[in-house]
Amino acid sequence: MHIDGFQLFIALVFGALLAIKLYSGEGKERKYLPILDPTLLLCYFVAALILTPFFGLVFSNFGGVKTTARILFFETVRVLLHTSLYFALLLCLMPLLRRFVSARTCAALWLVPNVLYLVFNSNMIAGFPSVLLPLFVNGNRLLILWLIGAAGVLAWRVAQHLSFRRALLADAVPAEGTVLELWQQAQREMKREKTDIPLLCSPRTATPLSIGLLDRTLRVVLPEQNYSEDELRLIFRHELIHINRRDAQTKLFLTVCTAVLWWNPLMWLAKRRCAEDLELGCDEFALLDEPEGQRRRYAQLLLRTAGDERGFTTCLSASARALQYRMENVLHPRRRLLGGVLLGAACTVLMLSYGMVSIAGAPQTLAQAVSPDGAVVEQVDALSWHGAEEDEIARRLWSQISDAEIYETAGAYRLPLDERTLAFTCKRGEQFVRIGIWDRWLKLETYPGTNVLRYYAFAETPDWDALYAELSAGTQ
């Protein structure tokens, strides 16, 4: 797979920054901050996947609705392929990773592909694919199905959250007395600078939880149970760690990612595993340097709570599948590595391998790609090849390769600039098509007008050296 210097530089810088961000939280207080701010991720997500296509349609940068639809479809399928490979590998490795690296690192590993492919995707230049999978389906119809599914999943999850919040707070009453004093003390110990968070008691929950995505809507809710002061301190510390790390916003971001890739079952599984690692991370921090007696009280507290996590909430309870691991982790803690090097390496490898497996459209000839409306190519000019610029060689080359079979590919590629790079121009009607070729890869730019860039690959790579020798001999 070809990797250019720009791609390598960006991958190394981004991986290093992610590792540094993890290690910068080494101190006991700073560990409660998120490695990747989910609010910023969500904003970038909206800009990349909604605003970019919108402005592209308005200003015709994408060449109209059909071209925009094709680009979106190709990109989402390529995202599906790459995230599936990553999540499948991570699911196999996670039991081993949890033994050696912190839960905070494990949770970040689930987030990395969503950040790379759903947020920064539009700003990345991928390397040439090693595997190209042609699709023989109607991309526009699948795109419509994808959009309907994404909107349906997102609407369902938001409605579920709002319904649960409404029911949870309907009969809730403010906490009073010692419970409220302990809550205020816990906030001071965590050095929260923002508005005091309301503490409520509700008969509609069986486990302590926090709910709300904004500071003004944030609430911590206790069930109608009697807790000792030690248990309340553990509960409050656990929920405040969730709040400081913005885990509810992280779950919202993961929900949006899942809605976009609703057709990928591994995305749903990854979302669930990430939520488990967020809880495991809170266990680690809540019990940081705590004695064995406090750990046993925390384990008993886990056993007393029932799973009640719905919507974008964080809660103390554990699912039945995760409870055994959490209990073992609490009672028999191991010394784990922070995992910054692993996180940075994973990020770097993902960025470098992005687009390694890609898709392509149905086959067509080069002449059809240059003139999709069937217009006749009237003129072929200025071939740049092996340092030469000759119109005659360009015309002869066009006659040789115009009927070659090619596939339109997903993504954008940076063609290397060396003696093997071809560049010539075809004129059809009032428009020109600038063609760049390197090995089996083609880039077509149509101008004036929309200036649409399209990328293709030859179904079979021509023998360029033989072609050059033949065409050069024919012009002598």
Secondary structure, 3 states (H helix, E strand, C coil): CCCCHHHHHHHHHHHHHHHHHHHCCCCCCHHHCCCCCHHHHHHHHHHHHHHHHHHHHHCCCCCCHHHHHHHHHHHHHHHHHHHHHHHHHHHHHHHHHHHHECHHHHHHHHHHHHHHHHCCHHHCCCCCCCEEEECCCCHHHHHHHHHHHHHHHHHHHHHHHHHHHHHHHHCCEECCHHHHHHHHHHHHHCCCCCCCCCEEEECCCCCCEEECCCHHHCEEEEECCCCCHHHHHHHHHHHHHHHHCCHHHHHHHHHHHHHHCCCCHHHHHHHHHHHHHHHHHHHHHHCCCCCHHHHHHHHHHHHHCCCCCCCCEEECCCCHHHHHHHHHHHHCCCCCECCHHHHHHHHHHHHHHCCCEEEECCCEEHHHHHCCCCCCCCEEEEEEECCEEEHHHHHHHHHHHCCCEEEEECCCCCCCCCCCCEEEEEEECCEEEEEEEECCEEEEEEECCCCCEEEEEECCCCCHHHHHHHHHHHCC
